[in-house]
Amino acid sequence: MRVLLVTGKRSEVIKMAPVFEALKAVGITPITLDVSQHKGWLMKGSLYLELRYPKPNYNIKYEKNVDYGISHIITQLKEIIIKDVPDAVIAAGASETTLAAAESSNELKIPFLHVESGYRSRIPESNGEMNRQMIDRLSSFLYAPTEKACSNLLMEEVPKDRFLKVGSTLIDSLTRFLPFSKKHSEILEELGISEQEYLLLTLHKRENISQDKLAHLLKGIKELDHTTVFPVHPVTRQAMKAYTLYDNFSGLENLLLTEPLDYIDFLKLEESSRLIMTDSGEVCEEATFHEKPLLILGDFPERLEPIESGTALTSPMESASILNNLAKLMETDLRDKHVKFIFGEGDASKKIADHLRKGEIDRLAKPSTSQGR
């Protein structure tokens, strides 16, 4: 059996690396394809080395074009699928790359397997929400990370035999590399900070980096007593400079701006922080595993599990709200919350590989267009 693994964003490489290893372990041949939705050494290249993920068998150049959307990815993906004839295609998340992989597979009647299915923000106008629902509808089989994700799929009338709760493959990578990170990362020394004495911030979603919202974030950070470490995503840095706010951020004495960090150093920063602020669903999962108080920034969180468990709060991009919620979280005691394994224990990829090894792929029919309405 041969399975095509499709990645596009940095986080998708992290999610697919353990799947690659698990498939090989049960005798399934993984073929890798990467779309350059994220590119560069810091954003993606270093992951291949750190996660021992192989150089892709196929590459597709990502061209963001409002007129053509993802059609150029679909066209090239279909050509590769026709040439390679995999038994199935598998991808994770809700990016344009994953949507293109789902549509391409569907058109060619090749089973598409969706890792990380069932997350919902319940905010229809969110681009991410539309992608998540569309990808799940186009999928032949769905690998859900949590009980809530399974419940969401049932609410959308997805048949029970079309999905399986496995946990998050992101947590697989975390559990595999965290011990190495703790032992070998020197990022705290490089930044001159100590464990538990700083807040960690990430921000990258386009709806959260408008001029007004970045100004509110700046005002909020300025009033914090703690140092905040902020690895700046390229799109966020671009927005800061476009709005002439970058110098204002870099001039704050209690803020450390860095380039995007490699995976090992970022795990160390997460694990050693006092609290995490983010608009990233992936960082939400990692923060929960690390048992860190979590402030989810923005209006469209799709990982609702930490919010419902009481370990996370949400905040719009308004300085007063950010400061108010941070104050509440500083007093949060997570020792009795039992939330560490909400997103899995590190064996999701093995469950996926075992499911495919048992021949489940042979019974997968072309997904019904009425599924999940």
C-alpha positions in Angstrom: 0.0 0.0 0.0 1.2 3.5 -0.9 -0.1 6.7 0.8 0.6 10.2 -0.4 1.3 12.6 2.5 0.6 16.2 1.6 1.9 19.2 3.6 1.8 22.9 3.1 2.3 24.8 6.3 5.0 24.5 9.0 2.5 22.9 11.5 1.5 20.3 8.9 5.0 19.0 8.7 5.0 18.6 12.5 1.7 16.7 12.3 2.7 14.5 9.4 6.2 13.6 10.5 5.0 11.0 13.1 2.4 9.7 10.6 5.3 9.1 8.1 7.2 7.0 10.7 4.1 5.1 11.8 3.2 4.1 8.3 6.7 2.9 7.6 6.6 0.8 10.8 3.6 -1.2 9.6 4.8 -1.7 6.1 2.9 1.1 4.3 4.9 3.1 1.8 4.6 6.9 2.4 5.2 9.3 -0.5 5.7 12.9 0.5 4.5 16.1 -1.3 5.0 19.6 -0.1 3.3 22.8 -1.2 5.4 25.9 -0.3 2.6 27.6 1.6 5.2 28.2 4.2 8.8 28.3 3.1 12.3 29.2 4.2 14.7 27.6 6.7 13.2 29.0 9.9 9.5 28.5 8.9 9.8 25.0 7.5 13.3 23.9 6.3 14.7 23.3 9.7 11.8 20.9 10.5 12.9 18.4 8.0 16.2 18.0 9.9 14.8 18.2 13.4 11.8 15.9 12.8 13.7 13.6 10.5 11.1 14.1 7.9 12.5 13.2 4.4 13.0 15.6 1.5 9.6 15.6 -0.4 9.2 13.3 -3.3 7.2 16.1 -5.0 7.1 19.9 -4.6 4.5 22.4 -5.7 5.1 26.1 -5.7 2.4 28.0 -3.7 1.1 31.1 -5.5 -1.5 33.1 -3.6 -3.8 34.5 -6.2 -7.2 35.9 -5.3 -8.5 35.2 -8.9 -7.5 31.6 -9.1 -7.6 30.6 -5.5 -6.2 27.1 -5.0 -6.9 25.9 -8.5 -3.2 25.9 -9.4 -2.5 23.6 -6.5 -5.4 21.3 -7.5 -4.2 21.1 -11.1 -0.7 20.1 -10.1 -1.8 17.7 -7.4 -4.1 15.9 -9.8 -1.2 15.5 -12.2 1.0 14.0 -9.5 -1.8 11.7 -8.2 -2.5 10.4 -11.8 1.2 9.8 -12.3 1.9 8.2 -8.9 -1.4 6.4 -8.4 -1.3 6.2 -4.5 -3.9 4.1 -2.7 -4.9 7.1 -0.6 -4.0 10.7 0.1 -3.7 12.0 3.7 -3.3 15.6 5.0 -3.9 17.5 8.2 -5.5 20.7 9.3 -7.6 23.2 7.4 -5.2 25.1 5.1 -5.6 25.8 1.4 -3.1 23.0 0.8 -5.3 20.4 2.7 -8.4 21.7 1.0 -6.7 21.3 -2.4 -5.6 17.8 -1.5 -9.2 16.8 -0.5 -10.7 18.3 -3.7 -8.1 16.7 -5.9 -8.5 13.2 -4.4 -12.3 13.5 -4.5 -12.3 14.4 -8.2 -10.0 11.4 -9.0 -12.0 9.1 -6.7 -8.9 8.4 -4.6 -9.7 8.0 -0.8 -8.8 11.1 1.1 -8.0 10.7 4.8 -8.3 13.8 7.0 -6.1 14.1 10.1 -7.4 16.6 12.7 -11.1 16.4 11.6 -14.0 17.7 13.6 -12.7 20.9 15.1 -15.3 23.7 14.9 -15.4 27.3 16.0 -19.1 27.6 15.1 -18.3 31.0 13.5 -19.5 30.6 9.9 -17.8 33.7 8.5 -14.3 32.4 9.5 -12.3 31.2 6.5 -10.8 28.5 8.7 -14.3 27.2 9.6 -15.4 27.0 6.0 -12.3 25.1 5.1 -12.7 22.7 8.0 -16.3 21.8 7.1 -15.5 21.5 3.4 -12.5 19.2 3.9 -14.5 17.0 6.3 -17.3 16.7 3.7 -14.9 15.7 1.0 -13.0 13.1 3.1 -13.4 9.4 2.8 -12.3 8.9 6.4 -11.8 11.2 9.3 -9.3 10.9 12.1 -10.6 13.1 15.0 -8.4 14.3 17.8 -10.9 14.6 20.7 -14.3 13.6 22.0 -15.7 17.0 21.2 -14.4 16.7 17.6 -16.3 13.4 17.3 -19.4 15.0 18.8 -19.2 17.8 16.2 -19.0 15.2 13.4 -22.0 13.4 14.8 -23.9 16.7 14.9 -23.2 17.1 11.2 -24.6 13.6 10.6 -21.3 12.0 9.6 -21.8 8.3 9.9 -20.0 6.7 12.9 -18.1 4.3 10.6 -16.5 7.2 8.8 -14.5 8.6 11.7 -12.3 7.4 14.5 -11.0 9.2 17.6 -7.2 8.9 17.6 -5.8 12.0 19.4 -3.6 14.7 17.8 -0.6 13.8 15.8 0.9 17.2 16.9 1.1 15.8 20.4 2.9 12.7 19.0 5.7 15.0 17.8 5.7 16.9 21.1 6.1 13.8 23.2 8.8 12.5 21.0 11.0 15.6 21.0 10.2 17.3 24.3 12.8 15.3 26.3 15.5 16.2 23.7 14.4 19.9 23.9 14.6 20.0 27.7 18.1 18.5 27.6 19.7 20.3 24.6 17.9 23.6 23.9 19.8 26.7 25.0 17.2 29.2 24.0 16.6 30.5 27.6 20.3 31.3 27.9 20.5 32.9 24.5 17.6 35.2 25.3 18.7 35.8 28.9 15.5 34.7 30.6 14.7 32.2 33.4 12.1 29.5 33.6 8.6 30.6 34.7 9.5 34.2 34.6 8.2 35.2 31.2 5.0 35.0 29.1 5.1 33.5 25.6 3.2 35.2 22.7 2.4 34.0 19.2 0.2 35.8 16.7 -0.3 35.2 13.0 -3.9 35.0 11.8 -4.7 37.8 9.4 -7.9 38.8 11.2 -5.8 39.6 14.3 -3.0 41.7 12.7 -4.9 44.8 11.5 -3.4 48.2 12.5 -6.0 48.7 15.2 -5.5 45.2 16.8 -1.8 45.4 16.7 -2.0 48.8 18.4 -4.2 47.3 21.2 -1.7 44.5 21.6 1.2 46.9 21.9 -0.7 48.9 24.5 -1.5 45.8 26.5 2.1 44.4 26.5 3.5 47.8 27.6 1.5 47.6 30.8 2.6 44.0 31.8 4.9 43.4 34.7 6.3 40.3 33.1 8.7 40.0 30.2 7.0 38.7 27.0 8.8 36.6 24.4 7.3 37.0 21.0 8.6 34.9 18.1 7.3 37.0 15.2 5.6 35.2 12.2 6.6 36.6 8.8 3.1 37.9 8.0 2.9 39.6 11.4 6.3 41.2 11.0 5.2 42.4 7.6 2.0 43.9 9.0 3.9 45.6 11.9 6.2 47.3 9.4 3.4 48.2 7.0 1.6 50.0 9.8 4.9 51.6 11.1 4.5 49.8 14.4 7.5 47.5 14.4 9.8 50.0 16.0 7.2 50.6 18.7 7.1 46.9 19.5 10.9 46.4 19.4 11.4 49.4 21.6 9.4 48.0 24.6 11.8 47.0 27.5 9.5 44.2 28.6 9.2 42.6 25.1 11.7 40.3 23.4 11.0 40.0 19.7 12.7 37.0 17.9 12.7 35.5 14.4 10.5 32.3 14.0 12.2 29.6 16.1 13.1 26.1 15.3 10.9 23.4 16.7 13.2 22.2 19.5 13.7 25.8 20.9 10.0 26.6 20.7 9.1 23.5 22.7 11.5 24.7 25.4 10.1 28.2 25.4 6.5 26.7 25.8 7.5 24.3 28.5 9.4 26.9 30.6 6.9 29.8 30.3 4.7 31.1 33.0 1.7 31.6 30.6 1.0 31.4 26.9 -0.9 33.8 24.7 -1.7 32.7 21.1 -4.1 32.7 18.2 -2.7 29.4 17.0 -4.8 26.2 17.4 -1.6 24.1 17.4 0.0 26.2 20.2 -3.3 25.8 22.2 -2.8 22.0 22.0 0.8 22.2 23.1 0.0 24.7 25.9 -2.6 22.3 27.2 -0.2 19.4 27.2 2.4 21.5 29.1 -0.4 22.5 31.6 0.1 26.2 31.0 -2.5 28.9 31.6 -3.6 29.9 28.1 -5.1 33.1 26.7 -6.6 32.5 23.2 -6.5 35.7 21.2 -9.1 36.6 18.6 -12.7 35.9 17.9 -12.6 32.5 16.2 -11.0 29.8 18.5 -11.6 26.3 17.1 -10.0 24.4 20.0 -12.7 24.8 22.6 -11.6 22.0 24.8 -9.2 24.0 27.0 -11.8 26.8 27.3 -14.4 24.3 28.5 -12.0 22.6 30.9 -11.2 25.9 32.6 -7.5 26.2 31.7 -8.0 28.8 29.0 -9.7 32.1 28.5 -10.5 34.0 25.2 -10.0 37.6 24.5 -10.7 39.9 21.6 -7.7 42.0 20.4 -8.4 44.8 22.9 -5.9 45.9 25.4 -8.3 46.1 28.4 -9.7 42.6 27.8 -6.2 41.1 27.3 -4.9 42.6 30.6 -8.1 41.6 32.5 -8.0 38.0 31.3 -4.2 37.7 31.9 -4.7 38.8 35.5 -7.3 36.1 35.9 -5.1 33.4 34.4 -2.2 34.4 36.6 -4.2 33.1 39.5 -5.2 29.9 37.8 -4.1 26.6 39.5 -4.0 23.8 36.9 -3.0 21.0 39.3 -6.5 19.7 39.7 -7.7 20.2 36.1 -6.4 16.9 34.7 -6.2 18.4 31.2 -2.7 17.3 30.1 -4.0 14.5 27.7 -7.1 16.2 26.3 -5.5 16.2 22.8 -4.0 12.7 23.2 -1.1 10.9 24.8 1.3 10.6 21.8 0.0 7.6 20.0 -2.4 9.1 17.4 -0.1 8.2 14.4 0.2 4.6 15.5 -3.6 4.4 15.7 -3.9 5.8 12.2 -1.3 3.4 10.8 -2.9 0.4 12.5 -6.3 1.4 11.1 -4.9 1.4 7.6 -2.8 -1.7 8.1 -6.0 -3.7 9.0 -7.3 -3.0 5.5 -9.8 -0.4 6.4 -8.8 1.6 3.4 -10.2 -1.1 1.1 -13.7 -0.5 2.2 -13.6 3.3 1.8 -16.2 4.4 -0.8 -16.2 7.7 -2.6 -17.4 10.2 -0.1 -21.0 11.2 -0.4 -21.7 14.8 -1.4 -24.5 14.8 1.1 -22.3 13.8 4.0 -22.2 16.2 6.9 -25.0 18.5 6.0 
